[in-house]
């Protein structure tokens, strides 16, 4: 801290002069000692300069209220909220999240460095702390058909950017453990920074080799046993609770029942629709749910504040203490995490303030380029009558692989009530590639659902029980340059346009929420299970780093076997 500034701040700390702002008589959550201490919080220039008994030029009475640090989302993709970055940050900050650790690999997979710069530029003046992890796997694997490639050399220009914290989730664990030179150049480039992981269900030897490469976090744990394996290897577990992947209950129950120390566990959302954030909350929802599962409220708050701050090297965030930024959440009820107000740098975040939507560069709104595509591309034939099936799992983004016999000999697959078609159409370079497979557990009937949000290459993915509606859905997304669409009985029911890289809307989140709510309800009416978010779940079916089996523009891919399935 500048010495002149320090002198002025300590005048307030030592009570030689009044503070700019004092929060009086607060029940302060101390994340260092697990105590709840009643006192005043003195704030000067957006920083906490004293805890105790203070007078201020402006005073806010906190009698009967709890004050905890602002929450930290330790891993998220802003693009997955479907709205422009600043909109998401503003809405989520009203729920107490004041720090966002963003991995823009969705934008990078579509538009490369221009996509990363878009995320940085859009959040530069947001009323929150927005940091970026440099995408490590663009493309995610060597079999992906995405829009751009990002090398270690491309990343060097960001090393001195104070908002770039480190290397984003390393999805290609095979390249890590096999000592691929290109991957390890990226790891070495960020050797003095945090390197995030993406390591679902690795064998113990591979997990240890992965950790030895310097990767320190993972958000892909879906059960307590695997989370403990990662903790034993020194990894920080980022407990995910998003719109599709809901891992919190399984892991937190294990922590509570086994009396495991919460140090080394943090919360994240990863992928969460803004409609869900508006309805149930953001990181505050994770904290609230952990408390409902029996976790001590202070422990749950520490997992959303000081532990992610320590993990990512924030020396002035995550605590209510002198020298920390005045990012604060005022709670009416500690157990219910009932939020009255949120402060960012000592200023109250307005709950109803209109959000400015920044203009998007024109080139980022022209990214859907599909080559030759017709109904014939959706034909799926087997010479033996056996087909691989992608079995979806409610509440998870993992899948199971089945081999199902549909005929005694050569046959053309036709959808039925249990099994439908799923296809991915390449949309970046007009290659004409189309991969087709079979899926169970989704349930769509008399129609089709399609999305240009399709992790991580973001090609067009479509699922339906008849080819005509699937083609119509794909054509609609070509017309809108991206989005979500539902086709019912050979007619377009509705489309949520996502023209920004085929990932985000710039029409405003209220417009998105209204459309998305109706479309999700329609999907459930058409047979999609109530425990499934139809669009987010669909968007993960093309990600070939999540077990066990996926669909890509090149065909059905066996993730565990590392090969495409034959018919």
C-alpha positions as CSV (number, residue, x, y, z in Angstrom):
1,X,0.0,0.0,0.0
2,X,1.2,3.5,-0.8
3,X,2.7,5.1,2.3
4,X,0.6,8.2,2.0
5,X,-2.6,6.2,1.7
6,X,-1.6,4.0,4.6
7,X,-1.1,7.1,6.8
8,X,-4.5,8.4,6.0
9,X,-6.2,5.0,6.6
10,X,-4.5,4.5,9.9
11,X,-5.8,7.8,11.2
12,X,-9.2,6.1,10.9
13,X,-8.0,2.8,12.3
14,X,-6.5,4.6,15.3
15,X,-9.7,6.7,15.7
16,X,-7.9,10.0,15.0
17,X,-10.6,10.8,12.5
18,X,-14.0,9.6,11.3
19,X,-14.4,7.0,8.6
20,X,-16.2,7.6,5.4
21,X,-18.6,4.8,6.3
22,X,-19.2,2.7,9.4
23,X,-21.5,-0.3,9.6
24,X,-22.6,-0.1,13.2
25,X,-23.4,-2.9,15.6
26,X,-22.9,-5.8,13.2
27,X,-22.6,-9.4,14.0
28,X,-19.4,-10.0,12.1
29,X,-18.5,-13.5,10.7
30,X,-14.8,-13.9,11.4
31,X,-13.5,-16.5,9.0
32,X,-10.2,-16.8,10.8
33,X,-11.4,-17.8,14.2
34,X,-15.0,-19.1,13.4
35,X,-16.3,-16.5,15.8
36,X,-19.3,-14.1,15.5
37,X,-18.2,-10.8,17.0
38,X,-20.4,-7.8,17.5
39,X,-18.8,-4.5,16.5
40,X,-18.5,-1.7,14.0
41,X,-16.9,-2.0,10.6
42,X,-15.0,1.2,9.5
43,X,-14.6,1.6,5.7
44,X,-12.4,4.1,3.9
45,X,-11.8,4.2,0.1
46,X,-13.5,0.9,-0.4
47,X,-11.4,-0.9,2.2
48,X,-12.0,-2.1,5.7
49,X,-9.7,-0.1,8.0
50,X,-11.0,-1.1,11.4
51,X,-13.2,-3.4,13.4
52,X,-14.3,-2.3,16.8
53,X,-16.0,0.9,18.0
54,X,-16.0,3.6,15.3
55,X,-17.7,6.8,14.2
56,X,-18.4,7.6,10.6
57,X,-19.5,10.5,8.3
58,X,-22.1,8.0,7.1
59,X,-23.4,5.2,9.3
60,X,-25.6,2.2,8.5
61,X,-27.2,0.5,11.5
62,X,-26.6,-3.3,11.4
63,X,-28.2,-4.1,14.7
64,X,-29.4,-7.8,14.6
65,X,-27.8,-8.4,11.3
66,X,-24.9,-10.6,10.3
67,X,-22.1,-9.3,8.0
68,X,-19.9,-11.8,6.1
69,X,-17.4,-11.4,3.3
70,X,-18.7,-11.2,-0.3
71,X,-19.0,-14.6,-1.9
72,X,-16.5,-16.0,-4.5
73,X,-17.5,-18.2,-7.4
74,X,-14.4,-20.2,-7.9
75,X,-15.1,-21.4,-11.4
76,X,-17.7,-20.4,-13.9
77,X,-18.3,-19.9,-17.6
78,X,-20.1,-16.5,-18.1
79,X,-21.2,-17.7,-21.6
80,X,-23.3,-20.5,-20.1
81,X,-25.6,-18.0,-18.4
82,X,-26.8,-17.1,-22.0
83,X,-26.6,-13.3,-21.3
84,X,-23.8,-10.8,-21.9
85,X,-21.1,-10.9,-19.3
86,X,-21.8,-7.7,-17.4
87,X,-25.5,-8.7,-17.1
88,X,-24.6,-11.9,-15.4
89,X,-22.1,-10.3,-13.1
90,X,-24.6,-7.6,-12.1
91,X,-27.5,-10.1,-11.4
92,X,-25.3,-12.5,-9.5
93,X,-23.7,-9.8,-7.4
94,X,-27.2,-8.9,-6.1
95,X,-27.1,-12.4,-4.6
96,X,-23.9,-11.7,-2.8
97,X,-21.3,-12.9,-5.2
98,X,-18.7,-10.2,-5.5
99,X,-15.8,-12.1,-7.1
100,X,-16.0,-14.2,-10.2
101,X,-13.2,-16.5,-11.5
102,X,-14.1,-16.9,-15.1
103,X,-12.9,-19.5,-17.7
104,X,-13.8,-18.1,-21.1
105,X,-13.0,-21.2,-23.0
106,X,-16.5,-21.3,-24.6
107,X,-15.8,-18.0,-26.3
108,X,-12.3,-19.1,-27.1
109,X,-13.4,-22.3,-28.8
110,X,-15.6,-20.3,-31.1
111,X,-13.7,-17.1,-31.7
112,X,-10.2,-17.5,-30.2
113,X,-8.4,-14.5,-28.7
114,X,-11.2,-12.2,-29.9
115,X,-13.6,-14.2,-27.7
116,X,-11.3,-13.9,-24.6
117,X,-10.9,-10.2,-25.2
118,X,-14.7,-9.8,-25.4
119,X,-15.1,-11.3,-21.9
120,X,-12.3,-9.1,-20.5
121,X,-13.7,-5.9,-22.2
122,X,-17.3,-6.6,-21.2
123,X,-16.5,-7.0,-17.5
124,X,-13.8,-4.3,-17.2
125,X,-16.1,-1.8,-15.4
126,X,-18.5,-4.3,-13.7
127,X,-19.4,-3.7,-10.0
128,X,-17.5,-6.8,-8.9
129,X,-14.1,-8.4,-9.1
130,X,-14.0,-10.4,-12.4
131,X,-10.8,-12.5,-13.0
132,X,-10.0,-14.7,-15.9
133,X,-8.3,-18.1,-16.2
134,X,-6.6,-18.6,-19.6
135,X,-8.3,-21.4,-21.5
136,X,-6.0,-24.4,-21.6
137,X,-7.7,-26.7,-24.1
138,X,-8.8,-25.0,-27.3
139,X,-9.8,-27.3,-28.7
140,X,-10.7,-29.6,-25.8
141,X,-9.2,-32.7,-27.5
142,X,-7.5,-33.6,-30.8
143,X,-10.8,-35.1,-32.1
144,X,-12.8,-31.9,-31.6
145,X,-14.1,-29.7,-34.5
146,X,-14.1,-26.2,-33.0
147,X,-13.5,-22.7,-34.3
148,X,-10.0,-21.9,-33.2
149,X,-6.8,-23.2,-31.7
150,X,-5.0,-21.6,-28.8
151,X,-1.3,-22.3,-28.2
152,X,1.1,-21.4,-25.4
153,X,2.6,-18.8,-27.6
154,X,-0.9,-17.2,-28.0
155,X,-1.2,-16.9,-24.2
156,X,2.0,-15.1,-23.5
157,X,0.5,-11.7,-24.2
158,X,-1.8,-12.1,-21.2
159,X,0.8,-13.0,-18.6
160,X,1.1,-9.5,-17.3
161,X,-2.6,-8.8,-17.2
162,X,-3.5,-8.5,-13.5
163,X,-6.9,-9.8,-14.2
164,X,-5.6,-13.1,-15.6
165,X,-5.0,-15.4,-12.6
166,X,-3.6,-18.6,-14.3
167,X,-4.4,-21.5,-16.6
168,X,-8.1,-22.6,-17.0
169,X,-9.4,-26.1,-16.5
170,X,-7.0,-28.6,-18.1
171,X,-9.5,-31.0,-19.7
172,X,-7.1,-33.0,-21.8
173,X,-5.7,-35.1,-19.0
174,X,-4.3,-37.6,-21.4
175,X,-1.9,-35.0,-22.9
176,X,-0.9,-34.1,-19.3
177,X,0.0,-37.6,-18.1
178,X,1.5,-38.6,-21.4
179,X,3.8,-35.6,-21.2
180,X,2.7,-34.0,-24.4
181,X,5.1,-31.1,-25.1
182,X,2.4,-28.6,-26.3
183,X,0.3,-29.2,-23.2
184,X,3.3,-28.9,-20.8
185,X,4.4,-25.7,-22.5
186,X,1.1,-24.2,-21.3
187,X,1.5,-25.6,-17.8
188,X,5.1,-24.3,-17.6
189,X,3.9,-20.9,-18.8
190,X,1.7,-20.6,-15.7
191,X,4.0,-22.4,-13.3
192,X,3.9,-19.4,-10.9
193,X,0.1,-19.1,-11.1
194,X,-2.9,-21.3,-10.4
195,X,-3.6,-24.1,-12.8
196,X,-7.2,-25.4,-12.7
197,X,-8.1,-29.0,-13.3
198,X,-10.9,-31.0,-15.0
199,X,-10.4,-34.6,-13.9
200,X,-13.5,-36.8,-13.7
201,X,-12.9,-40.3,-12.5
202,X,-9.2,-40.7,-13.2
203,X,-7.5,-43.8,-12.2
204,X,-5.4,-43.3,-9.0
205,X,-2.1,-43.4,-10.9
206,X,-3.3,-41.0,-13.5
207,X,-4.7,-38.7,-10.9
208,X,-1.3,-38.6,-9.1
209,X,0.5,-37.9,-12.3
210,X,-2.0,-35.2,-13.1
211,X,-1.4,-33.5,-9.7
212,X,2.4,-33.8,-10.2
213,X,2.1,-31.6,-13.3
214,X,1.1,-28.7,-11.0
215,X,-2.7,-28.8,-11.4
216,X,-4.3,-27.9,-8.1
217,X,-8.1,-27.7,-8.4
218,X,-11.0,-29.7,-9.8
219,X,-14.7,-29.0,-10.2
220,X,-15.7,-32.4,-11.8
221,X,-16.2,-34.4,-8.6
222,X,-19.7,-35.9,-8.5
223,X,-19.4,-38.0,-5.4
224,X,-17.7,-37.8,-2.0
225,X,-15.4,-40.7,-2.5
226,X,-13.7,-39.2,-5.5
227,X,-13.6,-35.8,-3.8
228,X,-11.7,-37.4,-0.9
229,X,-9.3,-39.0,-3.4
230,X,-8.5,-35.6,-4.8
231,X,-8.1,-34.0,-1.3
232,X,-5.7,-36.8,-0.3
233,X,-3.6,-35.8,-3.3
234,X,-3.6,-32.1,-2.2
235,X,-6.2,-30.8,-4.7
236,X,-8.7,-28.1,-3.8
237,X,-12.2,-29.5,-4.6
238,X,-14.5,-26.9,-6.2
239,X,-18.0,-28.2,-5.3
240,X,-20.3,-27.6,-8.3
241,X,-23.9,-26.8,-8.2
242,X,-25.2,-25.5,-11.5
243,X,-28.3,-25.9,-13.7
244,X,-27.4,-29.4,-15.0
245,X,-24.5,-30.7,-12.8
246,X,-25.6,-30.9,-9.2
247,X,-22.8,-32.3,-7.1
248,X,-23.2,-30.4,-3.8
249,X,-25.5,-32.7,-1.9
250,X,-23.4,-35.9,-2.4
251,X,-20.2,-34.2,-1.4
252,X,-21.4,-32.0,1.4
253,X,-23.3,-34.9,3.0
254,X,-20.1,-36.9,3.0
255,X,-18.2,-34.0,4.6
256,X,-20.8,-33.6,7.3
257,X,-21.4,-37.3,8.0
258,X,-17.6,-38.0,8.2
259,X,-16.7,-34.8,10.0
260,X,-14.2,-33.8,7.4
261,X,-12.5,-30.4,7.7
262,X,-13.9,-28.0,5.1
263,X,-10.5,-26.5,4.4
264,X,-9.7,-27.3,0.8
265,X,-13.3,-27.2,-0.4
266,X,-14.9,-24.3,-2.2
267,X,-18.1,-23.6,-4.1
268,X,-18.6,-22.9,-7.8
269,X,-21.5,-22.8,-10.3
270,X,-19.6,-23.8,-13.5
271,X,-22.7,-23.5,-15.8
272,X,-25.9,-21.9,-14.5
273,X,-28.7,-20.3,-16.4
274,X,-29.5,-16.7,-15.4
275,X,-33.1,-17.8,-14.9
276,X,-32.0,-20.3,-12.2
277,X,-29.8,-17.6,-10.6
278,X,-32.8,-15.2,-10.4
279,X,-35.1,-17.9,-9.0
280,X,-32.9,-19.6,-6.4
281,X,-29.6,-17.7,-6.1
282,X,-26.0,-18.0,-7.0
283,X,-23.2,-18.9,-4.6
284,X,-25.6,-18.0,-1.8
285,X,-27.7,-20.9,-2.9
286,X,-24.7,-23.3,-2.5
287,X,-24.1,-21.9,1.0
288,X,-27.8,-22.2,2.0
289,X,-28.0,-25.7,0.7
290,X,-24.9,-26.8,2.6
291,X,-26.4,-25.4,5.8
292,X,-29.6,-27.3,5.1
293,X,-27.6,-30.5,4.8
294,X,-26.2,-30.0,8.3
295,X,-23.0,-28.0,7.8
296,X,-22.2,-25.3,10.3
297,X,-23.1,-21.9,8.8
298,X,-19.7,-20.3,9.4
299,X,-18.0,-23.3,7.7
300,X,-20.2,-23.0,4.7
301,X,-19.5,-19.3,4.4
302,X,-15.8,-20.0,4.6
303,X,-16.1,-22.3,1.6
304,X,-17.5,-19.4,-0.3
305,X,-15.1,-16.8,0.9
306,X,-11.7,-17.3,2.5
307,X,-10.9,-20.7,1.1
308,X,-11.3,-19.7,-2.6
309,X,-9.4,-16.5,-1.7
310,X,-6.5,-18.5,-0.4
311,X,-6.7,-20.9,-3.3
312,X,-6.4,-18.2,-5.9
313,X,-4.0,-15.9,-4.1
314,X,-6.3,-13.1,-3.1
315,X,-4.7,-11.3,-0.2
316,X,-7.3,-8.7,0.2
317,X,-10.5,-10.6,-0.4
318,X,-12.6,-13.2,1.5
319,X,-12.6,-11.8,5.0
320,X,-14.0,-9.0,7.1
321,X,-10.8,-7.7,8.6
322,X,-8.5,-4.6,8.3
323,X,-6.8,-4.3,4.9
324,X,-9.5,-6.3,3.1
325,X,-11.6,-4.9,0.4
326,X,-15.1,-3.9,1.7
327,X,-17.0,-6.6,-0.3
328,X,-19.7,-7.5,2.2
329,X,-22.9,-9.4,2.5
330,X,-25.5,-8.3,5.0
331,X,-27.7,-11.2,6.2
332,X,-31.0,-11.0,8.1
333,X,-30.8,-14.7,8.9
334,X,-27.6,-16.7,9.2
335,X,-29.1,-20.1,8.7
336,X,-31.2,-19.1,5.7
337,X,-28.6,-16.8,4.2
338,X,-31.3,-14.2,3.8
339,X,-29.6,-11.3,2.1
340,X,-30.6,-7.7,2.9
341,X,-27.8,-5.8,1.2
342,X,-24.5,-6.4,-0.7
343,X,-21.5,-4.0,-0.7
344,X,-18.8,-3.8,-3.3
345,X,-15.9,-1.7,-2.3
346,X,-18.0,-0.1,0.4
347,X,-20.9,0.8,-2.0
348,X,-24.3,-0.7,-1.8
349,X,-25.1,-2.7,-4.9
350,X,-28.5,-1.5,-6.2
351,X,-31.0,-4.3,-6.7
352,X,-33.1,-2.7,-9.5
353,X,-30.5,-0.7,-11.4
354,X,-30.8,-0.9,-15.2
355,X,-27.9,-2.8,-16.7
356,X,-26.0,-1.4,-19.6
357,X,-25.5,-3.9,-22.5
358,X,-22.3,-3.1,-24.3
359,X,-22.1,-3.5,-28.0
360,X,-20.6,-6.7,-29.4
361,X,-18.2,-6.6,-32.4
362,X,-20.0,-7.5,-35.6
363,X,-17.6,-10.4,-36.4
364,X,-18.7,-12.1,-33.1
365,X,-22.3,-12.2,-34.3
366,X,-21.6,-14.2,-37.5
367,X,-20.2,-17.5,-36.4
368,X,-22.6,-20.2,-37.6
369,X,-21.3,-21.6,-40.9
370,X,-22.9,-25.0,-41.7
371,X,-21.9,-26.8,-44.8
372,X,-24.0,-29.3,-46.7
373,X,-26.7,-30.7,-44.4
374,X,-30.0,-32.5,-45.2
375,X,-32.3,-35.2,-43.8
376,X,-30.1,-37.9,-45.4
377,X,-27.3,-36.9,-43.0
378,X,-29.4,-38.1,-40.1
379,X,-29.7,-41.7,-41.3
380,X,-28.3,-44.2,-38.8
381,X,-27.7,-47.8,-40.0
382,X,-26.1,-50.9,-38.5
383,X,-25.1,-54.0,-40.4
384,X,-25.6,-56.1,-37.3
385,X,-28.6,-54.5,-35.6
386,X,-26.4,-53.5,-32.7
387,X,-26.0,-49.8,-31.8
388,X,-24.1,-47.9,-29.1
389,X,-26.5,-45.9,-26.9
390,X,-25.7,-42.8,-24.8
391,X,-27.6,-43.2,-21.6
392,X,-28.2,-39.8,-19.9
393,X,-28.4,-39.5,-16.1
394,X,-30.8,-37.2,-14.3
395,X,-29.0,-34.5,-12.3
396,X,-25.6,-35.3,-13.9
397,X,-23.7,-34.5,-17.0
398,X,-22.0,-37.9,-17.0
399,X,-23.4,-40.7,-19.2
400,X,-23.4,-44.5,-19.4
401,X,-22.6,-46.5,-22.5
402,X,-24.9,-49.2,-23.6
403,X,-24.8,-51.6,-26.5
404,X,-28.3,-52.3,-27.6
405,X,-29.7,-54.8,-30.1
406,X,-32.5,-53.3,-32.2
407,X,-32.7,-56.0,-34.9
408,X,-31.5,-59.4,-35.7
409,X,-29.6,-58.1,-38.7
410,X,-29.0,-55.0,-40.8
411,X,-31.3,-52.2,-39.8
412,X,-32.0,-48.5,-40.1
413,X,-32.6,-47.0,-36.6
414,X,-36.0,-45.4,-36.0
415,X,-36.7,-43.5,-32.8
416,X,-39.3,-44.8,-30.2
417,X,-40.5,-43.7,-26.8
418,X,-37.3,-44.9,-25.1
419,X,-34.6,-44.2,-27.6
420,X,-34.2,-41.1,-29.8
421,X,-31.7,-39.7,-32.2
422,X,-29.0,-37.2,-31.3
423,X,-26.8,-35.5,-33.8
424,X,-24.0,-32.9,-33.9
425,X,-23.4,-30.7,-37.0
426,X,-20.1,-28.9,-37.4
427,X,-20.8,-25.1,-37.6
428,X,-17.5,-23.3,-37.7
429,X,-15.8,-24.1,-41.0
430,X,-18.6,-25.5,-43.2
431,X,-17.0,-28.9,-43.4
432,X,-20.3,-30.8,-43.7
433,X,-19.5,-33.2,-40.9
434,X,-22.5,-34.7,-39.1
435,X,-22.3,-37.3,-36.4
436,X,-25.4,-39.3,-35.4
437,X,-26.1,-41.5,-32.4
438,X,-28.8,-42.8,-30.1
439,X,-29.7,-41.5,-26.7
440,X,-31.9,-42.7,-23.8
441,X,-33.1,-41.0,-20.7
442,X,-34.1,-37.7,-22.4
443,X,-37.6,-38.6,-23.4
444,X,-38.5,-36.0,-26.1
445,X,-41.6,-37.0,-28.1
446,X,-43.2,-35.5,-31.2
447,X,-40.5,-33.0,-31.8
448,X,-36.9,-31.9,-31.5
449,X,-34.7,-29.6,-29.4
450,X,-31.5,-28.0,-30.8
451,X,-28.7,-25.8,-29.4
452,X,-25.6,-24.0,-30.7
453,X,-24.3,-24.1,-27.1
454,X,-22.6,-27.5,-27.2
455,X,-19.6,-27.9,-25.0
456,X,-16.8,-27.2,-25.8
457,X,-16.6,-26.9,-29.5
458,X,-20.1,-25.4,-29.7
459,X,-21.3,-27.1,-32.9
460,X,-25.1,-27.5,-33.4
461,X,-26.5,-30.3,-31.3
462,X,-30.0,-31.7,-31.9
463,X,-32.1,-34.4,-30.3
464,X,-35.5,-35.6,-31.5
465,X,-37.8,-38.5,-32.3
466,X,-38.1,-37.8,-36.0
467,X,-35.8,-36.5,-38.7
468,X,-38.1,-33.9,-40.1
469,X,-38.2,-31.9,-36.9
470,X,-34.5,-32.3,-36.3
471,X,-33.7,-30.8,-39.7
472,X,-36.2,-27.9,-39.0
473,X,-34.5,-27.2,-35.7
474,X,-31.0,-27.1,-37.3
475,X,-32.2,-24.8,-40.1
476,X,-33.7,-22.5,-37.5
477,X,-30.4,-22.1,-35.7
478,X,-28.6,-21.4,-38.9
479,X,-31.1,-18.6,-39.6
480,X,-30.7,-17.0,-36.1
481,X,-26.9,-17.5,-36.0
482,X,-27.2,-19.5,-32.9
483,X,-29.5,-20.2,-30.0
484,X,-31.9,-22.7,-28.4
485,X,-35.0,-23.9,-30.4
486,X,-37.9,-26.3,-29.9
487,X,-39.8,-27.9,-32.7
488,X,-43.1,-29.5,-31.9
489,X,-45.3,-31.4,-34.4
490,X,-43.3,-30.1,-37.4
491,X,-43.6,-26.4,-36.3
492,X,-41.1,-24.2,-34.5
493,X,-42.6,-23.7,-31.0
494,X,-40.1,-21.0,-30.0
495,X,-36.4,-19.9,-30.3
496,X,-34.2,-18.1,-27.9
497,X,-31.7,-16.3,-30.2
498,X,-28.1,-16.4,-29.1
499,X,-26.3,-14.4,-31.8
500,X,-23.1,-13.5,-29.8
501,X,-20.8,-16.3,-30.9
502,X,-23.9,-18.6,-30.9
503,X,-23.6,-18.6,-27.1
504,X,-25.1,-15.4,-25.7
505,X,-28.1,-13.1,-26.1
506,X,-27.8,-9.3,-26.1
507,X,-31.5,-8.8,-25.9
508,X,-31.6,-8.4,-22.1
509,X,-31.9,-11.1,-19.4
510,X,-35.6,-10.4,-18.8
511,X,-36.4,-11.3,-22.4
512,X,-34.2,-14.4,-22.0
513,X,-35.9,-15.5,-18.8
514,X,-39.4,-15.2,-20.2
515,X,-38.5,-17.2,-23.3
516,X,-36.4,-19.8,-21.6
517,X,-39.0,-20.5,-18.9
518,X,-41.7,-21.1,-21.5
519,X,-39.3,-23.3,-23.6
520,X,-38.2,-25.4,-20.6
521,X,-41.9,-26.0,-19.6
522,X,-42.7,-27.0,-23.2
523,X,-39.7,-29.5,-23.2
524,X,-41.1,-31.1,-20.1
525,X,-44.6,-31.3,-21.6
526,X,-43.0,-33.1,-24.6
527,X,-41.6,-35.8,-22.3
528,X,-38.2,-34.5,-21.0
529,X,-37.9,-35.5,-17.4
530,X,-38.6,-32.8,-14.7
531,X,-35.2,-33.4,-13.2
532,X,-33.4,-32.6,-16.4
533,X,-32.6,-29.1,-17.6
534,X,-33.3,-29.8,-21.3
535,X,-30.9,-27.3,-22.8
536,X,-27.9,-27.4,-20.5
537,X,-28.0,-31.2,-20.3
538,X,-28.1,-31.4,-24.1
539,X,-25.2,-29.0,-24.4
540,X,-22.9,-31.4,-22.6
541,X,-23.6,-34.5,-24.7
542,X,-20.9,-33.5,-27.2
543,X,-18.1,-32.9,-24.7
544,X,-15.6,-35.8,-25.3
545,X,-13.8,-35.5,-22.0
546,X,-16.7,-36.4,-19.7
547,X,-17.3,-40.2,-19.2
548,X,-18.5,-42.5,-20.6
549,X,-19.7,-41.8,-24.1
550,X,-20.5,-38.7,-26.2
551,X,-21.6,-37.6,-29.7
552,X,-19.4,-35.5,-31.9
553,X,-19.5,-34.4,-35.6
554,X,-17.3,-37.4,-36.3
555,X,-19.6,-39.9,-34.6
556,X,-20.2,-41.6,-31.2
557,X,-17.1,-41.4,-29.0
558,X,-16.2,-43.8,-26.2
559,X,-14.5,-41.5,-23.7
560,X,-13.1,-44.3,-21.5
561,X,-11.9,-46.3,-24.5
562,X,-10.5,-43.3,-26.3
563,X,-12.0,-44.4,-29.6
564,X,-15.1,-43.9,-31.9
565,X,-17.7,-46.6,-31.6
566,X,-18.3,-48.9,-34.6
567,X,-21.6,-50.3,-35.7
